[in-house]
Amino acid sequence: MSTIFEHSQTTRTSNWERGIVTTVTIFGSGNMGSAIDTVLTAGGASVDHIGSADPPGPVNGDIVILAVYYAALKDIIGKYADKLAGKIVVDITNPMNLETFDSLVVPADSSSAAELATALPSSRVLKAFNTNFAGTLNAKKVGLMTTTVLVAGDDADAKASLIDAVQAGGVEAIDVGWLNRELLFDRCGDCGRFHDPPAPICPVCWSTNVEPTKVEGSGTIHMAIFLHQGPPAEGVDYSTPYPVVVVELDEQPGLRSTGTVVGASNRLVRAPGAVGRLIVAV
């Protein structure tokens, strides 16, 4: 006797498929602003720009993309907060210390997008494009792979609207979760098992009752390597080798995550043992 598993899936018709023009306003017209414009225009969106020297005026786009440096966000909020109410606002910034390039200028438990969401409570704030380069957006390729835009936010419809607009322009885009910084793994609501990589069906019991679930981030070191250079990350000292570890999490045997450890000496990391908190440098 065989069992057939049926998985129902709701399909969503994009604005592009329905013939509706997506309107976008981009703050900034530098390399990133121009590259994002190229992608969205290719997908049929109507795009206009607001420059730093422009006097405050209307914001026409339903989607507003802040293609500026982090330091410029405060000025934009001061001038346009009321005009951004009800709109999808996309933060692309990486809040790095531009004097030293060795740390972030936001608290360790926050982010530029989280700060923006607090400052614009009537807007639907998303994070996107901060892991992309202008060149790969223009080329729509990274090597042989299609360029992918990661989209985070707390409003599912807002994320879907931005993803539709990006995909219509020939670039891939995926929903990577919420704005708050948490370590999440897919967990089956029926058998209770975590699994990674993410999948809509539980690989243990075949249930489709799968939801991203927070884990505490503590566990034991399974493997460690030491690197001598890397991207800026809060709390990471690049003057000495820094550890990248695979940690087996306490929630379930075999459930593992890779990240950069901060606040622990290299000697401690070299000796496999308990890690009080795993902090992934992103």
C-alpha positions in Angstrom: 0.0 0.0 0.0 1.4 3.4 -0.9 0.6 6.7 0.7 0.4 9.9 -1.3 1.3 13.1 0.5 -0.5 16.2 -0.9 0.9 19.6 -0.2 -1.5 22.5 -0.9 0.1 25.8 -1.8 -1.4 29.2 -2.2 -0.2 31.0 -5.3 0.1 34.8 -5.4 -0.3 36.9 -8.5 2.2 39.7 -8.7 1.5 43.3 -9.7 3.6 42.7 -12.8 1.4 39.7 -13.8 -1.7 41.7 -13.2 -0.5 44.6 -15.3 -0.2 47.0 -12.3 2.7 49.3 -12.4 4.8 49.4 -9.1 5.9 52.9 -8.2 9.2 53.3 -6.5 11.0 56.3 -5.1 14.8 55.9 -4.5 16.6 58.3 -2.2 20.1 58.6 -3.8 21.4 58.1 -7.3 24.8 56.7 -6.6 26.1 53.3 -7.7 23.6 51.3 -5.6 20.6 53.6 -6.3 21.3 53.5 -10.0 21.7 49.7 -10.0 18.5 49.1 -8.1 16.7 51.5 -10.5 18.0 49.4 -13.4 16.6 46.2 -11.9 13.2 47.6 -11.0 12.8 49.5 -14.3 13.5 46.3 -16.2 10.6 44.7 -14.3 8.2 47.5 -15.4 8.3 49.6 -12.3 8.0 53.4 -12.5 11.1 54.8 -10.6 12.0 58.4 -9.5 14.8 59.7 -7.4 15.2 62.2 -4.6 18.7 63.6 -4.1 20.3 65.1 -0.9 20.2 68.6 -2.4 16.6 68.4 -3.4 14.1 70.5 -1.3 11.6 68.4 0.6 8.7 67.5 -1.6 6.2 64.7 -2.3 7.3 61.1 -2.1 5.5 59.4 -5.0 6.5 55.8 -4.7 4.5 53.1 -2.9 8.0 51.5 -2.3 10.7 53.9 -1.0 14.3 52.7 -1.1 16.9 54.5 1.0 20.0 54.0 -1.1 22.2 56.2 1.1 24.8 55.8 3.8 23.6 55.1 7.3 24.5 58.6 8.5 22.0 60.1 6.0 19.0 58.3 7.5 18.6 60.7 10.4 18.2 63.7 8.0 15.8 61.8 5.8 13.6 60.9 8.8 13.6 64.5 9.9 12.5 65.8 6.6 10.2 63.1 5.3 8.8 61.0 8.2 5.3 62.2 7.7 5.5 61.5 3.9 6.7 58.0 4.5 3.7 57.0 6.6 1.9 53.9 5.1 4.7 53.3 2.6 7.1 50.4 2.2 10.5 51.8 3.3 13.6 49.7 2.4 16.8 50.2 4.3 19.9 49.1 2.3 22.5 50.5 4.7 25.4 48.8 6.5 26.0 50.9 9.7 29.7 50.6 9.7 32.1 52.9 11.4 33.4 54.8 8.3 36.5 56.0 10.2 37.9 52.7 11.2 35.8 50.1 9.2 36.3 47.7 12.1 32.9 47.9 13.9 29.2 48.8 13.7 27.8 52.0 15.0 24.5 50.5 16.2 24.1 48.5 19.5 24.9 44.8 19.3 21.3 43.8 19.9 19.9 46.2 17.3 20.3 47.1 13.6 19.8 50.1 11.3 16.5 48.7 10.1 15.3 48.1 13.6 16.1 51.7 14.5 14.4 52.9 11.3 11.3 50.9 12.2 11.2 52.6 15.6 11.6 56.0 14.0 8.9 55.3 11.4 6.2 53.4 13.2 3.6 54.2 10.5 5.8 52.8 7.7 6.4 49.2 6.7 10.2 48.9 7.1 12.2 46.2 5.2 15.9 45.4 5.0 17.2 44.5 1.5 20.1 45.0 -0.9 22.7 45.4 1.9 24.4 42.2 0.9 24.5 43.1 -2.8 27.0 45.0 -5.0 26.0 47.5 -7.7 28.0 45.5 -10.3 26.2 42.2 -9.6 22.8 43.9 -9.6 23.5 45.4 -13.0 24.9 42.1 -14.4 22.1 40.1 -12.6 24.7 37.4 -12.2 27.3 36.4 -9.6 29.5 34.1 -11.6 27.1 31.6 -13.1 24.4 32.2 -10.5 21.6 34.7 -10.7 22.0 37.6 -8.3 19.9 37.2 -5.2 18.4 39.9 -3.0 17.7 39.0 0.6 14.6 40.6 2.0 13.8 40.9 5.8 10.9 42.5 7.5 7.9 42.0 9.8 5.2 42.7 7.2 4.6 39.7 4.9 2.7 41.7 2.2 5.4 44.4 2.1 8.1 41.8 1.6 6.1 40.1 -1.1 5.6 43.4 -3.0 9.4 44.1 -3.0 10.2 40.5 -4.0 7.7 40.7 -6.9 9.3 43.9 -8.2 12.8 42.5 -7.9 12.0 39.2 -9.5 10.1 40.9 -12.4 13.4 42.7 -13.1 15.3 39.4 -13.6 17.0 39.1 -10.2 16.1 36.5 -7.6 14.8 37.6 -4.2 13.9 35.6 -1.1 12.2 36.2 2.2 14.8 35.7 5.0 12.6 36.4 8.0 12.0 39.2 10.4 14.0 42.4 11.3 14.9 41.3 14.8 18.1 39.5 15.2 17.3 35.9 16.3 18.7 32.5 15.5 15.9 30.6 13.8 15.6 27.1 12.6 12.6 25.4 10.9 10.8 23.2 13.4 8.0 20.7 12.8 4.9 21.4 14.8 3.8 17.7 14.7 6.9 15.7 15.6 8.9 18.6 17.2 12.1 18.1 15.2 14.3 20.9 14.0 15.8 20.7 10.5 18.3 22.6 8.5 18.6 23.7 5.7 15.0 25.2 5.7 12.4 23.2 3.9 8.5 23.4 3.7 8.2 19.7 4.6 9.5 18.0 7.7 12.1 15.4 6.5 11.3 13.2 9.5 7.5 12.9 9.5 6.6 14.6 6.2 4.3 17.1 7.9 3.9 20.6 6.3 3.3 22.1 9.7 6.7 23.8 9.7 7.5 27.2 11.3 10.7 29.1 11.9 11.4 28.7 15.7 13.9 30.6 17.8 16.8 28.7 19.5 18.8 29.9 22.4 22.2 29.6 20.6 24.1 27.7 23.2 25.8 24.4 22.5 29.2 22.7 22.1 31.8 23.3 19.6 31.8 20.7 16.9 34.5 22.2 14.7 36.6 25.3 14.7 38.9 27.1 12.1 40.8 30.3 12.6 40.9 33.1 9.9 43.2 36.1 9.7 41.0 38.4 7.7 37.3 39.0 7.1 34.4 41.5 6.9 33.9 44.0 9.8 31.9 42.6 12.6 31.0 43.9 16.1 33.4 42.5 18.7 35.8 40.7 16.3 39.5 41.6 16.6 41.3 41.0 13.3 44.7 41.7 14.7 44.8 38.1 15.8 43.3 35.0 14.1 39.5 34.9 14.9 37.5 31.7 15.2 34.7 30.5 12.9 33.0 27.6 14.6 30.4 24.9 13.9 28.3 24.6 17.0 26.0 21.7 17.8 23.1 23.3 19.5 21.6 22.1 22.8 18.0 21.9 21.4 18.7 18.7 19.4 21.6 16.4 18.6 22.9 17.0 15.1 21.4 20.5 14.8 24.4 22.7 13.9 25.0 26.3 13.1 28.1 28.1 11.8 29.1 31.6 12.9 31.7 33.9 14.4 32.3 33.7 18.1 32.8 37.0 20.0 33.7 37.5 23.7 35.8 34.3 24.0 39.5 33.8 23.9 41.1 31.7 21.1 42.4 29.3 23.7 38.9 28.6 25.0 37.6 28.1 21.4 40.5 25.7 20.5 39.4 23.4 23.4 36.0 22.1 22.4 33.5 22.9 25.1 30.4 24.8 26.0 29.7 28.1 24.2 27.5 30.4 26.3 26.1 32.3 23.4 26.6 32.0 19.6 26.7 35.4 17.9 26.5 35.2 14.1 28.4 38.2 12.5 26.3 39.5 9.6 
